[in-house]
């Protein structure tokens, strides 16, 4: 057996994030990305793998109501309840222009095929056309009697027509050259939802909530045909000729023989409240294709308006059909030849835009290529790990699914067990995507399920009715048309409050239950006889799990702790503290030597059992982390919670170790280069290397050395010239620290002087975060200036004293002449004193000696010159 490699770090990869909360969206011209409204933000979604390429934050009170892309996908136009129309540059994701024009929210917008005009439709019943570059209004149209819900330019740039549909059940045609309404189309009896123009440009198709599609002749603006669809329509799009779908439809139409004339028919797609895709022929007015069943997740609500499609777009380059559902799913359909129906639309990708909360999840299958997720919906969503698209949905429960567990049966079937608030448990075969068993009998919501670990022939469930049931899997068949009723082998009233978690021992001999009554109980299987009760937590227990190697159990509780218990006597072996709120999940890693926990504080923690220490803490969630799934093979794990984000965590211990070794080796080499540059007096190179290695002490020594050199200022300027904005910001951080210390401040001021000499103030202010650094430099610089000023004033007294003692060299010629006269007078007096009598000779000699000493004092000290 290989030695255990203790994991020290995990790398987080956000895999499932919210990107669409309903409302407007826009598809790029090549179908590579989709701009989606997500609350007060715009998410740029990669349509291939559901990853978020960028996020554009809009005003908090905006509430996006309309989005549009220009034909070249360079600019994104957005509008919301704030009535502000914004233009975003998609290369920088910055707003380059904004203006207001409507008196109410903008409900729809469309960009002209040339990219120079933008049309907006508002709740104020107005239709406005704007010049994109100038941001000014070029056309102002009034006439609708209700909210304008949709707007569209004629796709032919030679036809200067604009179409607007309103809740007043009319469509108006506006001539941009004449700047007036040239036709009002009145054949609908409800609000208009979608419009499209035929490929030849002479037929307008309109759909509304009156369950019909009208075809209008744009020569004389009369209704050519009304096609009843018998469902409220939300989306309409025309199939262009030359596409794969058009060729399939043409072959179907020729075989059916339903042709009135030889004119080319118009094929169009409709979607609506029924949640099915239908394709129509305009000549016959009949449906050529209709889905047999809806791919929209069926709600338990009986109101049909709460399910179905809200929009449909035919993707360019034969990429298929995109349909958007009421519950914020993006469904991608592609064509597939079918022997009975000639062709069939196959759902090949489902991107889930919004999950309110993730309650539980598990890896699915032997290779763990799928992730089953339970949200606050009645369905279980199964995601493909590679693309993180929702592969399929398991629908059957009538209330929210609270818990799930997975296993691979002895025959190799991937099985899934779910518990719901509808008081039932269901068993699913994930290969056939069918429910193969239903277990009823609980009197409350089922909050915990757990599969057998060894024999895979039973599973247990725990409910808010405080009971545990053991369900047998004997007699379950894969090809059953209807789910069979599961039988309960054993039942026990286990706790005084709701049961939150269940875990089965690796040898299937024991089951442990955790409850809100602050206890965990261990039961012997299969007859559910009590073995031991684990008491010690001060709050309810949210999670329990058996160690894979030892006779112990870990429990996670609302008292912010995790405890490890001995099964033999129920004693508490260890207590792990570190979370700041309730611990909701805990699971073992690394053969039981480590475990990972997550809690209501949004933190994920990695613990080592032997040392009782928290190895790592990760803060990648913004809300409670309810769900934790551990991969059995790779020991990667996934977390999800109240923020509707699923994060995948990969062990990065080995890669981090290699990276640290590589950086250390590189640091040694670069350090030697730095020393060589210092020895060669190549200060410019040395300063650059010191910046790269983040060595502020060495950097200070280099600048201090340059301060002492005559040509140091020029070398400092050369070194600063090659620094980028990030390095300048880093330099200001270092200078701020040096400037706080009197012994280092002179070097800091010298460097600041060099920076301000070579960089203009405008460039300095463009550096991100420079304001805070300058605020830290100003007070200390003022303090240093005051101290220097005091020292300078003190030197004035010294100057005055030395000047009075005639030590300082005179400053002017007048003082020099005065001093010369004084010296002449002094010598004449000395000559006169040598003439008197001998009696006073001794006294004179004393006086003369003293004069000589005084003269010596003046003559032995050289004058001090004052330099400015």
C-alpha positions as a printed Julia matrix, in Angstrom:
868×3 Matrix{Float64}:
   0.0     0.0     0.0
   1.4     3.37   -0.99
   2.15    5.9     1.72
  -0.43    8.55    2.42
   0.17   11.91    0.8
  -1.32   14.5     3.1
  -3.12   17.15    1.1
  -2.13   20.71    1.9
  -3.96   22.75   -0.68
  -6.86   22.6    -3.13
  -7.44   24.67   -6.24
 -10.96   26.01   -6.73
 -12.59   26.11  -10.16
 -16.02   27.82  -10.27
 -17.94   25.5   -12.56
 -21.6    26.36  -12.2
 -22.54   29.99  -11.67
 -25.65   32.07  -12.07
 -25.74   33.86  -15.39
 -29.4    34.44  -16.26
 -32.23   35.44  -13.96
 -34.83   36.05  -16.64
 -35.5    38.94  -18.96
 -33.52   40.08  -21.99
 -30.63   38.28  -23.67
 -28.69   38.71  -26.93
 -26.87   36.1   -29.04
 -23.67   37.02  -30.9
 -23.54   36.93  -34.7
 -21.46   33.73  -34.68
 -23.25   32.14  -31.72
 -20.06   31.94  -29.66
 -21.38   33.91  -26.69
 -24.62   35.15  -25.18
 -25.15   38.38  -23.24
 -27.61   37.67  -20.42
 -29.32   39.81  -17.81
 -28.6    38.56  -14.3
 -30.17   40.88  -11.78
 -28.31   44.19  -12.01
 -25.41   42.7   -13.96
 -24.79   41.55  -17.52
 -23.07   38.18  -17.88
 -21.15   37.35  -21.05
 -21.6    33.59  -21.35
 -19.5    31.23  -23.44
 -22.17   29.12  -25.13
 -19.84   26.14  -25.58
 -19.11   25.37  -21.91
 -21.36   27.7   -19.86
 -18.35   29.56  -18.46
 -18.72   33.26  -17.73
 -16.28   35.21  -19.88
 -17.03   38.57  -18.27
 -19.42   40.28  -15.91
 -20.55   43.87  -16.44
 -21.91   45.6   -13.36
 -24.76   48.04  -13.96
 -26.49   50.42  -11.54
 -28.02   48.73   -8.53
 -31.44   50.21   -9.34
 -31.25   49.58  -13.07
 -33.22   46.34  -13.44
 -32.28   45.4   -17.0
 -35.18   45.36  -19.45
 -33.49   45.31  -22.88
 -30.23   44.14  -24.47
 -28.92   44.27  -28.04
 -25.67   43.59  -29.87
 -24.35   45.41  -32.92
 -23.82   43.26  -36.07
 -20.05   43.08  -35.52
 -20.36   42.13  -31.82
 -18.19   45.09  -30.85
 -20.77   46.96  -28.79
 -23.48   45.91  -26.38
 -26.49   48.14  -25.73
 -28.39   47.91  -22.46
 -31.32   49.68  -20.88
 -33.33   49.29  -17.71
 -35.78   50.85  -15.32
 -33.42   53.78  -14.8
 -34.24   54.84  -18.42
 -30.53   55.14  -19.11
 -29.32   53.67  -22.39
 -25.72   52.52  -22.23
 -23.2    51.5   -24.88
 -20.57   48.98  -23.71
 -17.31   48.28  -25.51
 -16.94   44.49  -25.45
 -13.16   44.69  -25.84
 -12.75   46.53  -22.53
 -16.21   45.89  -21.0
 -16.49   49.58  -20.15
 -19.36   51.97  -20.75
 -18.29   54.38  -23.49
 -21.55   56.32  -23.86
 -24.87   56.73  -22.09
 -27.99   58.89  -22.44
 -31.63   59.17  -21.46
 -34.51   59.53  -23.9
 -37.66   57.76  -22.75
 -40.06   58.79  -20.01
 -40.36   55.18  -18.88
 -38.42   51.92  -19.0
 -37.07   50.75  -22.36
 -38.86   47.49  -23.17
 -37.03   46.46  -26.33
 -34.2    47.59  -28.59
 -32.74   46.62  -31.95
 -29.58   47.61  -33.83
 -29.59   48.35  -37.55
 -27.68   46.01  -39.86
 -25.23   48.83  -40.59
 -24.49   49.24  -36.88
 -25.05   52.99  -36.98
 -28.62   53.22  -35.68
 -30.28   51.94  -32.52
 -34.06   51.74  -32.14
 -35.66   51.66  -28.7
 -39.24   50.94  -27.68
 -40.49   52.19  -24.35
 -43.27   51.81  -21.85
 -44.06   55.47  -22.58
 -45.58   54.31  -25.94
 -42.77   55.97  -27.92
 -40.4    54.61  -30.53
 -37.04   56.4   -30.79
 -34.13   55.92  -33.17
 -30.64   56.99  -32.08
 -27.34   57.67  -33.75
 -24.95   55.23  -32.03
 -21.79   57.3   -32.49
 -23.31   60.64  -31.54
 -25.85   59.48  -28.99
 -28.53   61.85  -30.33
 -32.08   61.1   -31.41
 -32.66   60.92  -35.17
 -36.33   59.82  -35.2
 -39.16   60.33  -32.75
 -42.3    58.27  -33.38
 -45.59   58.35  -31.47
 -48.84   56.56  -32.19
 -49.11   53.41  -30.1
 -51.78   53.44  -27.41
 -50.04   51.04  -25.03
 -46.59   49.77  -24.07
 -44.37   49.02  -27.08
 -43.16   45.46  -26.46
 -41.05   44.62  -29.52
 -39.12   46.44  -32.23
 -37.22   45.38  -35.33
 -35.41   46.94  -38.29
 -35.98   45.5   -41.74
 -33.02   43.14  -42.3
 -32.46   44.58  -45.81
 -30.41   47.77  -45.41
 -31.89   49.13  -48.67
 -35.37   49.16  -47.12
 -35.6    51.93  -44.54
 -38.43   50.35  -42.54
 -38.88   49.93  -38.83
 -41.52   47.65  -37.26
 -42.88   48.04  -33.74
 -45.33   45.79  -31.91
 -47.35   46.91  -28.94
 -49.59   45.66  -26.18
 -52.42   47.47  -28.0
 -52.41   44.48  -30.42
 -51.16   46.54  -33.38
 -48.0    46.56  -35.46
 -46.84   49.88  -36.89
 -44.55   50.27  -39.89
 -42.34   53.4   -39.81
 -40.51   54.9   -42.79
 -37.15   56.24  -41.63
 -36.75   58.53  -44.65
 -40.24   60.04  -44.5
 -40.12   59.94  -40.67
 -43.75   58.85  -40.35
 -45.96   55.8   -39.88
 -46.88   54.36  -43.27
 -49.03   51.45  -42.09
 -50.83   50.14  -39.02
 -51.42   46.39  -39.01
 -54.5    45.41  -36.98
 -55.4    41.74  -36.98
 -54.23   40.64  -33.54
 -56.4    40.65  -30.45
 -53.69   40.53  -27.8
 -50.2    41.84  -27.1
 -47.51   41.28  -29.74
 -44.62   39.12  -28.52
 -42.44   38.45  -31.56
 -41.87   39.52  -35.18
 -39.81   38.21  -38.1
 -39.27   39.05  -41.77
 -39.06   36.46  -44.51
 -35.83   35.89  -46.36
 -37.04   37.68  -49.51
 -37.93   40.72  -47.39
 -41.57   41.04  -48.53
 -43.43   39.14  -45.8
 -43.74   40.11  -42.15
 -44.65   37.43  -39.61
 -46.14   38.47  -36.28
 -47.02   36.35  -33.24
 -48.89   37.26  -30.1
 -50.68   35.93  -27.09
 -53.9    35.54  -29.12
 -52.58   32.12  -30.3
 -52.22   33.0   -33.99
 -49.45   33.9   -36.45
 -50.26   36.54  -39.06
 -48.41   36.89  -42.37
 -48.38   40.4   -43.87
 -47.56   41.41  -47.44
 -45.15   44.36  -47.29
 -46.14   45.52  -50.76
 -49.61   46.69  -49.74
 -49.52   45.89  -45.98
 -52.46   43.48  -46.0
 -52.74   40.22  -44.08
 -52.09   37.3   -46.43
 -52.8    34.51  -43.96
 -53.67   33.81  -40.36
 -52.37   30.52  -38.94
 -53.94   29.34  -35.65
 -51.44   27.71  -33.3
 -53.73   27.04  -30.31
 -51.16   28.13  -27.77
 -49.91   31.44  -26.41
 -46.8    32.22  -28.45
 -43.69   33.84  -27.04
 -41.12   33.28  -29.8
 -41.1    33.25  -33.59
 -38.17   32.9   -36.0
 -37.85   32.27  -39.73
 -35.78   29.37  -41.11
 -33.36   30.64  -43.75
 -32.79   28.75  -46.98
 -29.51   26.9   -47.42
 -29.46   25.69  -43.84
 -29.63   22.06  -42.82
 -33.03   22.57  -41.26
 -34.42   24.15  -44.43
 -33.2    21.23  -46.56
 -34.85   18.72  -44.22
 -38.1    20.69  -44.29
 -37.99   20.94  -48.09
 -37.62   17.2   -48.5
 -40.47   16.57  -46.06
 -42.69   19.01  -47.91
 -42.03   17.43  -51.31
 -42.88   13.96  -50.04
 -46.11   15.15  -48.44
 -47.24   16.75  -51.74
 -49.03   19.6   -49.98
 -48.08   22.37  -52.41
 -50.4    25.08  -53.59
 -48.03   26.66  -56.13
 -44.41   26.68  -57.09
 -43.43   29.67  -54.94
 -40.84   29.08  -52.27
 -42.5    28.51  -48.9
 -41.63   30.28  -45.67
 -40.69   27.94  -42.83
 -40.85   29.34  -39.32
 -40.45   28.07  -35.77
 -42.82   28.88  -32.89
 -42.48   28.29  -29.16
 -44.85   29.13  -26.35
 -46.57   28.09  -23.19
 -46.74   24.36  -24.01
 -42.96   24.04  -23.94
 -42.69   22.29  -27.31
 -41.0    23.36  -30.56
 -43.13   23.43  -33.7
 -42.09   24.16  -37.29
 -44.65   25.52  -39.76
 -45.09   25.91  -43.51
 -46.55   29.26  -44.52
 -48.05   27.99  -47.78
 -50.07   25.16  -46.27
 -50.5    26.75  -42.87
 -49.78   23.42  -41.18
 -47.21   22.19  -38.71
 -44.48   20.16  -40.39
 -42.85   19.11  -37.15
 -43.93   19.01  -33.52
 -42.09   17.66  -30.51
 -43.81   14.7   -28.95
 -42.81   15.67  -25.42
 -41.58   18.82  -23.76
 -38.0    19.16  -22.57
 -39.04   21.88  -20.16
 -38.95   20.8   -16.53
 -42.57   20.16  -15.56
 -43.67   22.13  -12.55
 -45.96   20.74   -9.89
 -48.1    23.82  -10.32
 -51.13   23.21  -12.51
 -50.94   26.67  -14.06
 -49.56   26.26  -17.58
 -48.33   29.85  -17.66
 -45.61   28.95  -15.2
 -43.85   26.64  -17.65
 -42.9    26.75  -21.3
 -40.62   28.82  -23.53
 -40.11   32.57  -23.5
 -37.99   32.97  -26.66
 -36.38   31.11  -29.56
 -33.38   31.97  -31.76
 -32.01   30.07  -34.76
 -28.26   30.02  -34.25
 -25.99   30.97  -37.15
 -23.7    28.61  -39.05
 -26.11   25.67  -38.7
 -25.52   25.44  -34.99
 -29.13   24.58  -34.31
 -31.93   26.18  -32.33
 -31.75   27.95  -28.98
 -34.85   28.07  -26.79
 -35.15   29.83  -23.43
 -37.52   28.51  -20.77
 -39.49   30.21  -18.05
 -37.26   28.64  -15.39
 -34.14   30.25  -16.95
 -32.79   27.26  -18.89
 -31.07   27.63  -22.26
 -31.91   24.6   -24.43
 -29.75   23.95  -27.51
 -31.33   21.74  -30.17
 -29.65   20.1   -33.13
 -31.01   18.11  -36.07
 -30.85   14.34  -36.26
 -32.13   12.11  -39.03
 -35.0     9.88  -37.9
 -36.41    6.95  -39.93
 -40.01    7.6   -38.92
 -40.11   11.4   -38.85
 -37.39   12.11  -41.47
 -35.7    14.34  -38.93
 -35.88   15.11  -35.25
 -34.75   17.91  -32.95
 -32.44   16.51  -30.32
 -31.63   18.37  -27.11
 -27.82   18.29  -27.02
 -27.14   20.87  -24.35
 -28.98   22.47  -21.45
 -27.45   25.47  -19.65
 -29.11   26.29  -16.34
 -29.02   30.03  -15.83
 -30.33   30.28  -12.31
 -30.63   27.99   -9.29
 -31.93   29.69   -6.19
 -30.21   27.36   -3.74
 -28.26   24.11   -3.93
 -29.3    21.7    -1.19
 -27.37   18.51   -1.93
 -25.24   16.87   -4.63
 -23.28   13.71   -5.38
 -20.95   12.42   -8.1
 -22.66    9.88  -10.34
 -21.33    6.81  -12.15
 -18.27    4.62  -11.91
 -16.04    7.19  -13.64
 -17.73   10.1   -11.83
 -18.29   12.0   -15.06
 -21.63   13.37  -13.88
 -22.78   15.44  -10.93
 -26.33   15.09   -9.59
 -27.58   18.31   -8.0
 -30.67   18.88   -5.87
 -31.91   22.46   -5.84
 -35.07   23.96   -4.45
 -36.98   22.42   -7.35
 -38.98   19.23   -7.8
 -36.4    17.87  -10.27
 -32.84   16.58   -9.95
 -30.42   18.1   -12.44
 -27.57   15.92  -13.72
 -24.56   17.84  -15.06
 -21.81   16.7   -17.38
 -18.51   17.36  -15.6
 -16.67   18.3   -18.8
 -19.03   20.94  -20.15
 -21.0    21.59  -16.94
 -24.16   21.6   -19.04
 -27.24   19.94  -17.63
 -27.35   16.59  -19.43
 -30.81   15.64  -18.25
 -33.41   16.26  -15.58
 -35.07   13.62  -13.42
 -38.67   14.67  -12.83
 -41.17   12.81  -10.68
 -41.34   14.36   -7.24
 -44.15   16.8    -6.56
 -42.26   18.84   -3.98
 -38.72   20.11   -3.5
 -35.97   17.44   -3.5
 -34.13   17.76   -0.18
 -31.45   15.06   -0.41
 -29.9    12.47   -2.69
 -27.28    9.74   -2.76
 -25.68    7.71   -5.54
 -24.07    4.32   -5.98
 -23.09    1.8    -8.65
 -25.02   -1.41   -8.2
 -23.45   -4.87   -8.25
 -24.61   -5.23  -11.88
 -22.87   -1.96  -12.85
 -25.98    0.21  -12.98
 -25.56    3.82  -11.74
 -28.38    4.34   -9.25
 -29.69    7.49   -7.62
 -31.91    7.77   -4.54
 -33.77   10.98   -3.72
 -35.83   12.22   -0.8
 -38.37   15.0    -1.06
 -40.78   17.18    0.87
 -43.59   15.13   -0.68
 -42.79   12.48    2.0
 -41.53    9.94   -0.53
 -38.25    8.46   -1.71
 -37.52    7.56   -5.33
 -34.99    5.26   -6.93
 -33.65    6.21  -10.38
 -31.64    4.43  -13.04
 -29.43    7.18  -14.45
 -28.7     5.24  -17.67
 -32.32    4.97  -18.71
 -33.17    8.2   -16.85
 -36.28    6.55  -15.45
 -37.71    6.2   -11.98
 -37.66    2.49  -11.15
 -38.95    2.59   -7.58
 -41.04    4.71   -5.22
 -41.08    4.4    -1.46
 -43.93    5.87    0.56
 -44.71    5.68    4.24
 -42.95    8.63    5.81
 -45.22   11.17    7.45
 -42.87   14.11    6.89
 -40.35   15.41    4.42
 -37.43   13.05    3.75
 -34.27   14.96    4.64
 -31.62   12.22    4.42
 -30.92    9.13    2.3
 -27.88    6.84    2.18
 -26.99    3.86   -0.01
 -25.43    0.61    1.11
 -21.65    0.81    0.73
 -20.72   -2.85    0.31
 -23.6    -4.97   -1.01
 -25.54   -2.14   -2.75
 -28.85   -3.93   -2.13
 -30.62   -1.46    0.15
 -30.73    2.16    1.18
 -31.97    3.99    4.28
 -33.98    7.17    4.65
 -34.56    9.6     7.51
 -37.45   12.01    7.8
 -38.83   14.91    9.75
 -41.26   12.39   11.24
 -38.2    11.27   13.3
 -38.12    7.74   11.85
 -35.53    5.77    9.89
 -36.59    3.27    7.22
 -34.54    0.6     5.43
 -35.65    0.05    1.81
 -34.81   -3.16   -0.07
 -33.7    -3.11   -3.72
 -34.62   -6.75   -4.35
 -36.77   -7.27   -7.43
 -35.88   -3.99   -9.08
 -35.69   -4.26  -12.91
 -34.25   -1.75  -15.37
 -36.82   -2.1   -18.13
 -39.91   -1.52  -16.0
 -42.38    0.87  -17.61
 -43.75    1.98  -14.28
 -41.87    2.39  -10.99
 -42.55   -0.36   -8.47
 -43.39    0.23   -4.84
 -40.37   -0.19   -2.6
 -40.72   -2.23    0.57
 -39.44   -1.11    3.95
 -37.46   -3.89    5.65
 -37.2    -2.11    9.0
 -38.48    1.05   10.71
 -37.44    2.72   13.94
 -38.44    5.89   15.78
 -34.91    7.18   16.12
 -34.93   10.74   17.46
 -36.98   13.41   19.2
 -36.59   15.91   16.35
 -35.97   16.01   12.59
 -33.31   13.72   11.15
 -30.81   15.72    9.11
 -28.21   13.17    8.03
 -27.57    9.46    7.6
 -24.38    7.47    6.98
 -23.78    3.75    6.48
 -20.58    2.03    7.63
 -18.2     0.67    4.95
 -19.11   -2.94    5.84
 -22.89   -2.26    5.88
 -23.18   -3.36    9.51
 -24.08    0.0    11.05
 -25.97    3.15   10.22
 -25.51    6.49   12.0
 -28.17    9.21   12.18
 -27.79   12.87   13.13
 -30.71   14.93   14.35
 -31.81   18.35   15.49
 -32.17   16.91   19.0
 -28.35   17.4    19.35
 -27.59   13.65   19.36
 -26.23   11.12   16.9
 -27.26    7.49   17.16
 -25.56    4.39   15.81
 -27.87    1.51   14.79
 -27.13   -2.08   13.83
 -28.36   -3.17   10.41
 -30.61   -4.57    9.11
 -32.94   -4.62   12.13
 -32.07   -1.09   13.38
 -31.08   -2.02   16.94
 -29.53    0.83   18.92
 -25.79    0.45   19.53
 -24.7     3.72   21.07
 -25.92    7.32   21.46
 -23.41   10.11   20.91
 -24.12   13.07   23.19
 -22.07   16.23   23.55
 -23.1    18.78   20.92
 -24.92   21.9    22.07
 -26.89   22.39   18.85
 -28.48   20.19   16.22
 -26.3    17.84   14.17
 -26.28   18.51   10.43
 -23.9    15.82    9.15
 -22.55   12.4    10.16
 -20.04   10.11    8.46
 -18.13    6.91    9.27
 -14.37    6.81    9.0
 -13.27    4.54    6.12
 -10.52    2.94    8.23
 -11.24    3.45   11.95
 -14.08    2.56   14.27
 -15.18    6.16   14.65
 -17.71    8.71   13.42
 -17.45   12.45   12.78
 -20.4    14.77   13.35
 -20.86   18.39   12.27
 -23.11   20.56   14.39
 -24.77   23.93   14.64
 -22.57   24.7    17.67
 -19.71   25.53   15.22
 -17.74   22.37   16.08
 -16.89   19.01   14.55
 -16.51   16.05   16.87
 -14.99   12.62   16.39
 -16.55    9.77   18.38
 -15.52    6.21   19.24
 -18.21    3.71   18.23
 -17.23    1.24   20.95
 -18.16    3.38   23.96
 -19.57    6.62   22.46
 -16.79    8.77   23.88
 -15.69   11.97   22.17
 -12.15   11.51   20.86
 -11.48   14.93   19.35
 -13.16   18.29   18.87
 -12.33   20.55   15.95
 -13.07   24.25   16.28
 -12.59   26.94   13.67
 -15.85   27.7    11.92
 -17.61   30.92   12.88
 -21.1    29.55   12.27
 -22.94   26.24   11.98
 -20.99   23.42   10.36
 -23.3    21.87    7.77
 -21.19   19.14    6.13
 -18.06   17.12    6.91
 -16.56   14.26    4.88
 -13.36   12.2     5.1
 -10.44   12.43    2.68
  -7.07   10.69    2.31
  -8.19    7.33    3.76
  -9.59    8.93    6.86
  -6.49   10.9     7.82
  -8.07   14.18    6.72
 -11.55   15.58    6.28
 -13.14   18.61    4.69
 -15.93   20.66    6.23
 -18.18   23.51    5.12
 -20.6    25.68    6.99
 -23.06   28.54    7.17
 -20.15   31.0     7.29
 -19.43   30.23    3.62
 -16.04   28.72    4.48
 -14.56   25.42    3.33
 -11.91   24.0     5.65
  -9.39   21.18    5.25
  -8.45   19.42    8.5
  -5.78   16.91    9.5
  -7.09   14.41   12.06
  -3.76   13.52   13.68
  -2.73   17.08   14.53
  -6.22   18.53   15.14
  -5.19   21.41   12.9
  -6.94   23.21   10.08
  -4.61   22.83    7.11
  -6.32   25.32    4.82
  -9.35   27.63    4.76
 -11.1    28.73    1.56
 -13.62   31.51    1.15
 -15.16   30.99   -2.28
 -18.85   31.13   -1.41
 -20.99   34.11   -0.56
 -23.65   32.22    1.37
 -24.2    29.03    3.34
 -22.53   25.94    1.92
 -25.21   23.25    2.13
 -23.81   20.62   -0.22
 -20.53   18.69   -0.28
 -19.68   15.83   -2.66
 -16.43   13.83   -2.48
 -14.98   12.01   -5.47
 -13.98    8.48   -4.48
 -11.33    8.04   -7.16
  -9.6    11.38   -7.53
 -10.68   12.77   -4.15
 -11.65   15.99   -5.79
 -14.74   17.47   -4.2
 -17.55   19.84   -5.07
 -19.34   22.38   -2.91
 -22.58   24.29   -3.42
 -24.88   26.42   -1.36
 -27.2    29.35   -1.03
 -25.32   31.43   -3.61
 -26.3    28.88   -6.32
 -22.62   28.39   -7.21
 -20.99   24.99   -7.61
 -17.23   25.01   -7.06
 -15.01   22.1    -8.02
 -11.89   21.58   -5.92
  -8.8    19.8    -7.23
  -5.83   18.65   -5.16
  -2.96   21.02   -5.95
  -0.48   19.86   -3.3
   1.98   18.31   -5.77
   1.7    21.11   -8.3
   2.1    23.74   -5.58
   5.22   21.96   -4.33
   6.7    21.88   -7.82
   5.83   25.52   -8.36
   7.41   26.52   -5.05
  10.58   24.58   -5.92
  10.71   26.2    -9.35
  10.23   29.67   -7.88
  12.9    29.01   -5.26
  15.35   27.85   -7.91
  14.55   30.84  -10.07
  14.89   33.13   -7.07
  18.39   31.81   -6.35
  19.49   32.43   -9.93
  18.0    35.89  -10.02
  19.55   36.67   -6.63
  22.97   35.81   -8.03
  22.28   38.06  -11.01
  21.43   40.84   -8.57
  24.7    40.43   -6.69
  26.65   40.38   -9.94
  24.94   43.57  -11.09
  25.83   45.29   -7.8
  29.47   44.23   -8.11
  29.54   45.52  -11.69
  27.95   48.81  -10.53
  25.09   48.2   -12.97
  22.52   49.84  -10.73
  19.77   50.04  -13.34
  19.73   46.26  -13.83
  20.1    45.68  -10.1
  17.07   47.86   -9.35
  14.97   45.96  -11.9
  15.93   42.58  -10.45
  15.26   43.82   -6.91
  11.75   44.8    -8.01
  11.17   41.37   -9.55
  12.35   39.57   -6.42
  10.38   41.89   -4.12
  13.39   42.84   -1.99
  12.73   46.3    -0.54
  15.81   46.22    1.72
  18.13   45.6    -1.2
  16.3    48.25   -3.17
  16.88   50.77   -0.38
  20.57   49.95   -0.29
  20.84   50.55   -4.03
  19.05   53.9    -3.87
  21.13   54.92   -0.84
  24.3    54.09   -2.74
  23.16   56.19   -5.68
  22.38   59.1    -3.34
  26.04   59.24   -2.35
  27.23   59.38   -5.94
  27.51   62.55   -8.01
  25.91   60.98  -11.07
  23.34   59.11   -8.95
  20.39   61.28   -9.95
  20.81   60.48  -13.64
  21.07   56.75  -12.95
  17.96   56.83  -10.77
  16.05   58.56  -13.55
  17.18   55.92  -16.05
  16.14   53.13  -13.69
  12.73   54.72  -13.04
  12.08   55.25  -16.74
  11.88   51.51  -17.43
   9.44   50.78  -14.6
   5.79   50.03  -15.41
   2.74   51.31  -13.57
   2.58   48.3   -11.28
   6.25   48.68  -10.35
   5.78   52.42   -9.76
   2.87   51.58   -7.46
   5.08   49.09   -5.64
   7.85   51.69   -5.38
   5.45   54.16   -3.79
   4.55   51.48   -1.24
   8.21   51.02   -0.35
   8.82   54.78   -0.23
   5.84   55.23    2.07
   7.39   52.8     4.54
  10.86   54.36    4.28
   9.41   57.84    4.71
   8.02   56.98    8.15
  11.54   56.48    9.6
  13.84   59.5    10.14
  16.98   57.47    9.33
  15.59   56.41    5.95
  13.53   59.43    4.98
  16.32   61.23    3.07
  16.55   58.33    0.6
  12.76   58.21    0.31
  12.61   61.93   -0.49
  15.46   61.55   -2.99
  13.55   58.78   -4.82
  10.32   60.79   -4.73
  12.14   63.74   -6.25
  13.32   61.49   -9.09
   9.82   60.05   -9.69
   8.17   63.47   -9.81
  10.87   64.7   -12.15
  10.31   62.05  -14.82
   6.56   61.4   -14.5
   3.92   64.09  -15.05
   1.19   64.34  -12.39
  -1.47   63.07  -14.83
   0.35   59.76  -15.3
   0.91   59.37  -11.57
  -2.8    59.9   -10.87
  -3.7    57.19  -13.41
  -1.94   54.56  -11.28
  -4.57   52.51   -9.45
  -4.55   53.07   -5.69
  -2.05   55.93   -5.8
  -4.33   58.25   -3.84
  -4.07   56.2    -0.67
  -0.27   56.02   -0.96
   0.04   59.77   -1.47
  -2.13   60.38    1.59
   0.33   58.28    3.57
   3.32   60.21    2.2
   2.07   63.76    2.76
   1.94   63.98    6.6
   5.41   62.45    7.13
   6.88   64.62    4.39
   5.44   67.69    6.11
   6.94   66.51    9.39
  10.36   66.07    7.78
  10.1    69.53    6.19
   9.28   71.1     9.55
  12.24   69.36   11.16
  14.62   70.55    8.43
  13.22   74.06    8.74
  13.91   74.07   12.48
  17.46   72.86   11.9
  18.01   75.53    9.26
  16.83   78.25   11.63
  19.12   76.9    14.33
  22.07   77.31   12.0
  21.35   81.05   11.82
  22.33   81.39   15.49
  25.54   79.5    14.85
  26.25   81.73   11.85
  25.7    84.82   13.98
  27.98   83.52   16.77
  30.79   82.61   14.42
  30.4    85.88   12.58
  30.69   87.78   15.85
  33.85   85.87   16.59
  35.14   86.8    13.12
  35.54   83.13   12.29
  33.23   83.24    9.3
  34.7    84.63    6.14
  33.16   88.06    5.38
  30.53   88.19    2.79
  31.14   91.7     1.33
  34.12   93.89    0.3
  33.13   96.52    2.85
  33.62   94.15    5.73
  36.97   93.09    4.26
  38.19   96.74    4.16
  36.92   97.33    7.69
  38.78   94.29    8.98
  41.96   95.5     7.22
  41.72   98.92    8.89
  41.24   97.26   12.26
  44.37   95.16   11.74
  46.42   98.27   10.83
  45.24  100.09   13.95
  46.08   97.05   16.04
  49.67   96.88   14.72
  50.26  100.64   15.24
  49.13  100.37   18.85
  51.5    97.48   19.43
  54.45   99.49   18.05
  53.68  102.45   20.37
  53.57  100.24   23.42
  57.15   99.03   22.86
  58.61  102.59   23.51
  57.88  103.19   27.35
  60.34  102.77   30.22
  61.88   99.6    31.54
  59.78   99.71   34.7
  56.75   98.75   32.81
  58.61   96.37   30.56
  57.6    93.33   32.54
  53.97   94.4    32.54
  54.11   95.2    28.86
  55.66   91.85   28.16
  52.73   90.23   29.94
  50.26   92.33   28.0
  52.04   91.65   24.75
  52.07   87.97   25.46
  48.39   88.06   26.04
  47.92   90.03   22.84
  49.97   87.48   20.95
  47.85   84.68   22.27
  44.77   86.54   21.21
  46.27   87.24   17.85
  47.25   83.64   17.56
  43.66   82.65   18.2
  42.54   84.73   15.28
  45.3    83.83   12.91
  45.5    80.07   13.54
  41.87   79.41   12.48
  41.2    79.73    8.79
  38.07   81.6     7.82
  34.96   79.43    7.12
  33.27   80.19    3.83
  29.47   80.01    3.71
  28.06   78.19    0.75
  24.58   78.81   -0.38
